[in-house]
Amino acid sequence: MSDDISGELVFVYGTLRRGGSNAFRMDGAEFVASGKVVGKLYAITWYPGLVLERGPETVDGDLFRVGPDQLTALDEFEGISANEIEGAEYRRVKAEVTTGDNEVILAWSYEWKGPVEESKRVLSGDWLKAHPTR
């Protein structure tokens, strides 16, 4: 990414987080802050799905600034490239991220669109603590 401060903010909560199995996909992105979004986290298979909804539960993640090429690559990784939108498991939506200093920042995140099983909910809201090898 260039030295300018332009780019899109993206909140990641699963394997793309620092320390996650796909963290390498965030190489070149600028880490902005750790944060939380209001919602529920589910184990889909080896990866999680976030369902944004009002309530007391939050999901932990990392906030990054990415350039347009990296945002496109993330869309493709999440299966929402132009040719896959109809069958995509996720949709990219704006979410309110609350950082550690209680600043609220609007950022893109990937929300799960498919069915979820309550028995597979990650109660802690932290994918890396619940699945440290993923």
N, C-alpha and C positions, 0 to 999 in steps of 0.2 A: 504494500500500500504506500502511497506517496506521503510526503510530510504534511500535506494539508489536513485540515480537520474535518473535511467533508466526508460523507459516508452515511451509512444507515446504522442505527442502533439495533442490535439483535440480542434477545434474551434466550439463552440455551439452558436446558434443565436436565439433560440426560447424558448420553454418551459423548456429546460435543463439549461438555464442561471441561475445565482444566482438571486433568487427572482421569478423564473418561477415556474409553477405548477408541473414540473417534476424535479426540482433542486435536489431533494433527490437522484435521480439516479447518481448524481455526488459526492455523499458522498464518502469520502476516496480519491478522486482525489485531486491533488495539483493545486490550482488556481495559474496561472502564470501571467496573465495580461488581461486587457480589450483590445479589438482591433476591427479592421474593416477589411472586405474583400471587394473587388470590385465586385459588382453584384447587383441584384435586389431581393427584398423580397416580397413574396405574401402570402396572407391569403388563405390557402387551405380549411380548415374548422376551427376547434378550434386550429389548429396548423399551423405553417408557412412552406413555402418552399423557399429555396434559389436557385437562378439561377445565377451561376457564369458567368459573361461576362464583357468584357472590356467596360469602359464608365466612366462617371463622378460619378455615384451613388455608395454608399457604404452601407454595412450592418453591424450593431453593434453586438458585441457578446463578449463572454468570452473564454479565452484560458486556457485549463487545461492540466496537465500531468496525464495520466492514465496508469495503468498496463495492462497486456495482458488480464486478466479475465474481467476487467471492459470494455475494448475495445470490447471484444466479447459480453458482455451484452448490450453495446450501439448499436452494430450492430443488435442484436436481437430486441431491442426496436425500431430501425428504420426500421425493417422488411427486413434486408438483411442478415439473417442467411443463412447458407449453403443451406437449403431447399427452400428458398424463393427468391433467387436472380433473377430468371426470372420474377416474378411478383412484384418485389420490387418497391416501390414508390421513393426510394432514392438510391443513390450510394455514397460510401465513396471515396472521392477524395482528393488529396493534394491541398491546397489553400494557397496563400500568405496572411498572417495576418499582418497588420501594427498596432503596439502597440502605446500607447500614446506618447512614446518617439521616434516615427518614426523608430523603429527597425522593420525590415521585417523578419517574422518567417514562415517557411513552416510547415503547420499542416494539419491533417486530418479534413475534414468537410463533412457533409451529404448534397449532392446536390439533389434537387428535379428533378425527371425525367419525371413527368407527364405534362399534359397541364396546362397552367395558364391563368387566365383572367386578362387583364390589369386593369379592374375596381376594382380588389381586390389587387392591388399592394399597399404595405405599403411604402408610399412615404418617410417617415422619415428614413426608414431602421432600425428602432428600434422596435422590436416586443413588448417588455415590455412596452414601452411608448404608443404604439398604442392599445395594449390589456393588460392592467395592471392586470387583474384577471386571465390571462392565463400564 
